[in-house]
Structure formats: C-alpha cells, structure tokens
Amino acid sequence: MNLYGFFTALLLSTTLTACEPKQIESPSPPEHSVLRVGTLYGPQIYVSSDQGLSGFDYEMADRFAKYLHKPLKMQPYHSIAALYRALEQDEIDLIAAGITDTEARRQQYRLGPPLYQVDQVLVYREGNSPPDNLNQLPGTLAVMADSAFVDTLAALQRRYPNLHWQQINDKDNEELLEMIAAKTLDYTVSDSTSLQINRRFLPELRVGETLAEDQNVVWLLPAKHSDKLMSQLLAFWNIQLREGTLAQLSEKYFGHVQRFDYVDTRAFIRAVENILPKYRNWFEQYAGELDWRKLAATSYQESHWNPRARSPTGVRGMMMLTLPTAKQMGIRNRLDAQQSIRGGAKYLQNILDRLPDSIPSSQRMWFALASYNVGMGHVEDARKLTESTGMNPSAWGDVKQVLPLLQKRKYYSRTRYGYARGSEAVHYVDNIRRYYDTLVWLDKQEQNLRSQQEGAQLAEQQDAIQVQPAQPND
C-alpha cells in the first residue's frame, strides 16, 4: 500500500486499534501540568541538532501538547525497557518512539491510533551474498532487546527451528546498522523507514528478506488511568489526519529516501571528503540566511562541484547559472567558483523571497529548489493544478505529486506556462534533500570526533599535571 493510500484507508476506517472496551478503573492520579513523553533517539523519531529538535514523533508530540494547551517535556531514554519502566512508574504519560503494534504490547499497554506503517526487513552488508534461508544464516544475527523484531523472529522460529539471534541491550537500531556497515555484525533486522534513512549515510547496507509487512507505528499509553488521555489523543489524531498532517510529516521524513542509488551515494560521500573542503568556506560565506549545507547540496546536484560544468542548454559553473541569471545576480564569470556560489546563493534567496506567503517556512526551501530547477512559473502552474484537485497547493508533498502532470498535454495545455519536466524537478528536490541529510550527518560525526579528541587531549594534560613530581621546599 502506498503512503497516501494508507492515510486514505485510515480516514475511512471506522474501527481504530485504540478503541478498546472501556474498563472500570480506580481513581486516577492527579493530572500533570505538562505533557510528559518518553522517546528514543533516531532520525525519524527524535533528534536534537544545531537545527533544533526534529523527528516524526517529536513533531506529532509537539502538536499534541499544543492541542492540550500544555508545555511538552520530551525525554529520551537509552532503551525500550527503560521506556516501559518509566511508563509503568508514572514518570511519563505516553511513549512516542517509532514503536510498532504487537500482540505483546497490546496485552500490557493501550495503543494509540496508527501514525504510519513500516516493514521489518533483514539487513546485511554490500559484498556479502544475500541470505536465502533463515534456517542457515551464515553469520551472527543480532537485534535490539525488547524490540518488535524479537517477537517477529520468535514467530518465524516455529517455521525455521535453526533460526537463532542475540538480543543486544546496550545498542540501539542505528548502532546495529553501523556495525553491519563496519563488518562487525553479519545481520540485523530494521524497520524499512529507518533503513532507508540510514542508507544515505551507510550506503553499504543491503535489504534482505521482508520478515513482516505493514506494521502500524503507534504510541503507547498506560493500561490504567488513561481514558481521558486516550480520548484526547483520538480527537487530536482525527484532526491531524483530516488536515493532512500525517501525510505531510511522512513525506517530510520518508518521502525523499525511497529512491536509493548506491553508486551515487558513495560518490557523494567521496566528494564531501575530497572536493568540498576546497569550496566549503565560500558556501558558508555566501549562504546568508540559508543553511550552507543546503546550498552545497544544491551545487552538488547541479554540477557535482565542478566549476567548469556545462549543460546542453548552456548553463555553466558550480551553480549552473544561465547567462541572463548570472548578469542579473551581478556575476561576470560563471566559471569562477566563488562568483558562481555567490550568484547561486543570491538567486536562491531571491526565489525564496518571492514565494507566496501561504507556503509555510518548513516547506519553502523545497518549492524554491523546484523553482530553481524548472522555473517559478511552472511551479505556480503545478500549485494551481494541485488546488484544482482538492489538495493543498502550499504542501510540497501534494505539489510533488502533481508536478509530473506538467509533462502530459491533458494538463499542461490548461496552464499558463505549458509543458515542463515536472518529474525531473521532483527527483531534483529529492536528491538535494538526501545530499543535505548526508551532509548534516557527516557534519555531526565530525563534531563528535573533534569533541572526543579534545576530551582525550584534556585528559592527557590532566594526567601529566598529576604525575609531575612535587618540588622540594627551599
């Protein structure tokens, strides 16, 4: 089932997983003045970075807190078991951590309505033979302790009695995927969305057999004293579903990672290591209000950071500017890398400034990039077509579905600017978003390494001070 079919089915459904027979409960404990949400770290769940807090579960929790007119207190925990304990001990009100609906969880907790769906897939490394028999895996299989993957493997073991695995308590799913890429683990199991996201940084990861399909991702509430919170959550969920919030967040976090190109991803990471350092200062200098990494990602999509790049249509340079655009931006030499970056940044900011105010800040960059590629007129045509179909012309997830229609006469004949390669613009934006995400991840890895090195140097200095011999008194 595709993403939008899934949300349509949810909206039309009359039976929700959260609707359980009401049980008589003992008096509820006092209600808290803040919404206390437990979570796990993960790019699709909850991340704190120099760009602020992000993640599907974080954004939904933030909206839910606003719906309740309460401040949000979102607390990450180190394991699923720790989340369970926190919920049982009334340290948190609910769990929002990319957790799927399982029978074991239904027996212990109350499950909120579905947010999105994932598959559970076996993961191995590029260069290894794909496993074709779960009864005879040629290596070690390890999964995160207390995860839904354990339940899935236990069910499969009835058919494959020689299937064995290890539960890892001190590592999360991201770390297990890193172990696969580093050749220190042979196999693990991952949600399809998490794997798609991590392949931007770890292109060596490969998808094996699908072990479970269409698993609902849900929030967990306490089994007792949660009637009011469940009622509020259902009302909130219905509003968000009807307003398209769930579909928009799914497109934001998962829509651009569904296409994967191993060769391109490896080439980009090599270019970041070998080419980007030569131009990084200029991207940072001329980005202005833009995130320099988005500017750099756009430049890579345009020219692969080749100052002398040329297209058949006559655009040239690092940012592939047309001659009229270069003149308009005050650029004399399109083949000069510094001038091209300056001109491209200025032109992109100009597009952002000209976009309609109805497009929210979180979506504006994607509309601007599509305009950079195919022209603002064609993007505006696509927005009008989007509106005519009853979708939201200010939501990139809706407009990206309509842009390819500009290649069909039935549709472009009704527009002001006519034919355009709309599907190319969609792929263009998706590619830049993937490159940007990879740059953010690599930047974070570099910062972590620098912090570790500085910490080690400080420790050495402190050790050296402690071992210095005491000076005798005169």
N, C-alpha and C positions, 0 to 999 in steps of 0.2 A: 504494500500500500504506500502511495507517495505521501509526502508531507501534508499537502493541502487536502487530499482525500481523507487522511487520518483526522484532521481537525473538523472536516465537514461531518464525518461519521460521529465524532464526539458530540457535536452540536445537536445532531438529530436524535441522538440516543436518549431514551427515556429511563434507562437503568444505569446508575452510576455505581462504581465499585465502592464509593464512600457511603452509599445509602444502606445502612445496616439496621436491623431491628433495634429499636430503642430499648435499652436495658435500664432497670431501676438502679440508680446509683446512690451511694451515700453522699452526704453533703459535700459540696465542692470546696476545695481550699480557696482562700482569698485570691481574687484576680489581680494579676501584676499590672503595673502601670506601663511596662514596656513589653514589646513582643520579643521573646527570647527564642532564638532559632539556633539550633546546632547544625553544623555542616562539616564537610571535609574540603580540603584544598583540591583544586582541579580546574583546568582551563574552562570547562563547561559548567562548573559548579560554583566555585568561589575563588577569586584571585585578587590579591592586593598588589598593585604595581604603581609605578610613577604616573600612570594614567588614572589612578583611583581604583575603586572596587568594581569588579565585573563578575560575570558568570550568570547563566540562565537562572539558577536557583537564587542567587543573590538578588537579581533584578525583580524576580517574582516576589521574593520575601519583602523587598523594599516597597513594592506596590501594595502588598497585603498589609504591611504596617501602616501605610498611609491610609488605606481603606478603613482600618480600625482606629485611626487617629491616635496612633501610638508611635513612640520612637522605636527604631529597630536596633536590637542588640544581637548581632550575628557572631556566634562563637565557633571557630573551627576546632575540631578535635583530631587526635592523632590516629584514631582507628574507629571502625564501625562499632566494636564492642564498647568503646568509651562513649560513643553517642547513645547506645542503648542504655547504659548506666545513667547517663545524665538525664535522659527522658524519664526513666523509672524513678529517679530520685528527685524529680521536680526541679531540676536545675535549668531545664529548657522547656518551652511549650510545645515545640514540634521539631522534627528532623527534616531538613531540606538539603539533600546531599547526593542527588543523582541516583537515588536508590530505587530498585525495581520492585514490582509487586510479586511476592512469592507466597506460597501457602503457609510457610513457617511464620512469616511476618504477619499474615492475616490472623493467625492464631494468638499472637502476642500483642498486636497494636491495632489501631484504627488507621485505615489507609485513606488518604485524600484522593481526589479525582485525578485522572491521568494528565500529565503535562506534555509528554511526547513519548515516542516509542523507540526502542533500540533492539538490535540483535546481539546475541552473545556469540563471539567468534573465537576460534583458536588462532593464536598468533605465533609466528615463527620468524626466522631471520632470512633475509635475502642470501642466496647462495646455498642454503640447505634444501634438501628435497622436500616437497610438500608432503605432510603426513597423510597417508591414505587409509590407515587402520588404527582406530583408537585403542584396539587391543594390543597393539605392538608399537607404541610410540618409541622411537629410537633416541631417548633422552629424558631429561627431567621436566616434568610439568609442575608448575607452582602457581598458586592463585592467592589473592588477598584473603586473609582469615575473615570469617563471618560474612563474606560477600555472597550474593546470589549465585555466583559461579560455583560455589561449593554445593549448593542444592542441585544445580543442573548436572554437575559431574556425578553426584550421588545417584541421581535418577538414571544417568547413562550407564553407570556401572552395572546395573541389572542386565543390560544387553552386552556389555563389554567387561566381563569379570576381571580381566587383566589390566583394566584402566586404573592407574594409581596417580596420586598427586600429593603435593605438600601444601599445607596452609602456612602462609607467611604472616607473622604478627607485626613485624617491625618495618614493613614497607607497604606503600600504597600502590595503586594500579600504575601510576606514572613511573614509579621507580622500577616496577617489574618490567615494563616496556623498555625502559632504558637498559635493563640487564639483558634483555633479548638482543637489543642493538649492539651491546658491548660484548656479546658472545659468552656471557657468564650464566645464562639461563637458556634452555632449549625451547621451552614452550610456556605460554601463559594463556589466559582467557581474558578478553576485554569486551566492554560494550563497543558496538560499532562506531558510535559517535566519538568516544574517547580515542579509539584507534585512528579514525580519520583526522582528528585534530593533531595527534602526536606524530603522524607521518609527515607533517610539514617540517618537523624538526629532526625526526628519526626516519629518514626515507628507506632504511634497510628493513623496516618492519613489513611483514607479509601476512596476508589474510588466508587462513586455512579454512577448515570446515565450519559452517554455521551450526552451533550447538543448540541455540534456542532463538526463535523468531518473535518479533513484535511484542517485546516485553514492555509493559507500561512503567514509566518512571513516575513515582508518586512521592508525596510527603507522608511521614508517619506521625501520628498523634497518640497520646496515651490511651490505653484501653479504657480507663475510667476518668471521670470528671472532664470530659472533652466534648460533651454535647454542644455547648454554646460555641466553642471554637470551630467544631466541625460544621455547624450550621453557617457560621460566618464565612468559613472557607468555601463552602459550596456556593454561597451567594456571590462571593468575590470571583470564584472561578467562572461562573456563568457570565458575569460581566466581561471578564478578560477574554473569554472565548468569543463572545459576540462582537467585541471591539477589535478582534484580530490580534490581540497582544501575544497570544501563544504562538501563532503563526509567524509574527514578526520577530520574536525572540529566537524561534527555531531557525529562521533564515539568517539572523544575525550571527548565531554561533555555529550553525551546522551547514547552512546553505552553500557557502563558498568552499567547503572542504570535501565535497562529494566527488569531485574530479581530482584524480591524483596522477602525476607523471613523475616516475622515479628519476628518469634521466634529467628532467628539468629541475627537480628539487635538489638533486646532487650538484648540478651545475650552479645553481643559485648559491648554495652554501659555499662552494669553492670560490665563487666570485666575491662573496662577502669577505672571505679570508684574504683573497689575493688582490682584488681590484678596488673594493670600496674604500679601504684606508686612504687611497690617493685622493679621493673626492669627498670624503665624509665631512671635512671642515666646511666645505662650500655648501653642502646640503644643510648643515646646521646653521650656517651664517645667513642663508637666504630664505630659510623656511618661514621666518616671521611667526605668525600665529599658528602655522601648520606644525604638525608633528614631523620633524625632519625625516623620520623613517618612512612616513607615507610618501613624502616627496622622493626619497631614494628608491622606494619600491616602484613608484610610477616611472621613474627614469629607467630602472632595470627592465620593466615591461616594454618601454618604448625602444630602448637601444642596447640593452644588456651592458650599460655603462661604457659604451663605445663612443667617444667624442666625434668620430668621423662616420657614424652610421648614416645610411641613406635608404630611403624607401622609394619604390617605383613612382610614387605620387609626388616626389620632390621634397618631402620633409627631411630635415637634416639634424644631426647632432645628438647630444646626450638626452635632450628632452623632445627631440623630433618636432621642431617648430616649423611651421610653414613660413615662407618669406614674408608675407603680409603680417602675420602674427609677430614675427621677430621684430619687424620695423615698429609695429605698434607698441611693443614692450621695450623699445629703445636698445635692441640688440643689433650690433653691427656685424658680428661674425658668429654664425650659428655653429661653426666647428670649434670655437673656443669653449672648452668645457665649463669654465667659470661663468662666462656670459650666458651660455645655454641654460645652466642650472638657475641662474638669476632670472632669466626670462621666463622659464617654465614655471618657477615658483610664483612669479608675479601674475602670470596668465591664469594659473590655477586659482589663486586667491581672488582674482577678478571674477572668475566664474562663480566661485562661492558667494561673493558679494551680490551677484546678480540673480541668484536663485530665488524663487518665491519664498516669502516669509512663512508660508504654510508648511514648508518642509522642515521637520524638527532637526535640531542640531546633531542628533545621533545618526541621521540619515544623509545629511547634506554632502558629506565627502563622497559618497557613492554616486549621487546624482552628478556632482561636479566632475568626477572621473569619467562617467559615461559621456558627459558633455565634452570633455577634453578629447575623447576618442571619436565620437560620432557627430558632435555639434549640439549646441543648446536647442536649436530649432527642432531637431529630430527627437530629442529627449522630451521637449514640451509636447510634440505630437503624440509621443507614447503616453505621456501623462493624461492627455485628453482622451485617448483611446481607453486607458485604464479606468478613468472616471465613467466613461460611457458603458462599461461592462459592470458597473456597480462596485468596483474595487477602489482602493484608496490611492489616489494619484500622488500622495506625499509619503507613501511607504515603499521603500526600494524593493522589498520582497514582492510586492504586487506589480510594480512597473517592470521589473526584470522579466516577469512572465509575458508581458505584452510587447516589449521591445522587439523580439524576433518577428512579430507580426508585420513590422515595417518592411519586411522582405517579400510580403505577399501582396499582389496587386489589389486583392479584395479589400485590403486595409489601407495600404499607402495611398491608394487613389482618393481616399477621403481626407487625407491630411494636407496641411499647408506646404510642408517641405518635401513630401514624396518619399521615394524609396530610400532606405538606409539599411546597412548591415547590422541590424539590431542584435542578432545572436553574437556577433563579434564583440559588440560593446559589453554584453553580459559577461562573456568569457574574460574580456579585458579587465573588468572590475573585479571579478572573482580571483583572477591571477594576482592582481595587486594586493588584494586583501590577504591572500596566502603569503605573499612575499613579506608583507608588513608584519603579519603574525610571527613569521620566522625571524625577522629582524628583532622584534621585541623579545622573543625567547632567547636568541643568541646574545642580545644585549644584557639580559638578566643573568645568563650564565657567566658572561664576562665580569659583571659586577660581583657575583658570588665568588668567583675565583680570586678577584682582586681583594675582596674582604678577607678571604681565607689566608692569602699571602700576607696581608697587613697584620692579621692576627698572629700568624706564625712568627713574623719578624718582631712583633711586640713581645711575644712570649720569650723569644731568644734574648732580647735585650734585658728583660726582667730576670731571666736565669743568669745572665752574665753579671748583673749587678749583685745578685745574691751570692755568687761564688767568689767575688772579689775578697782577698784577704784583708782582715782588719789591720789598720795602721797602728804601730806601736806608739804609746804616749812618749812625748819628749821628756 
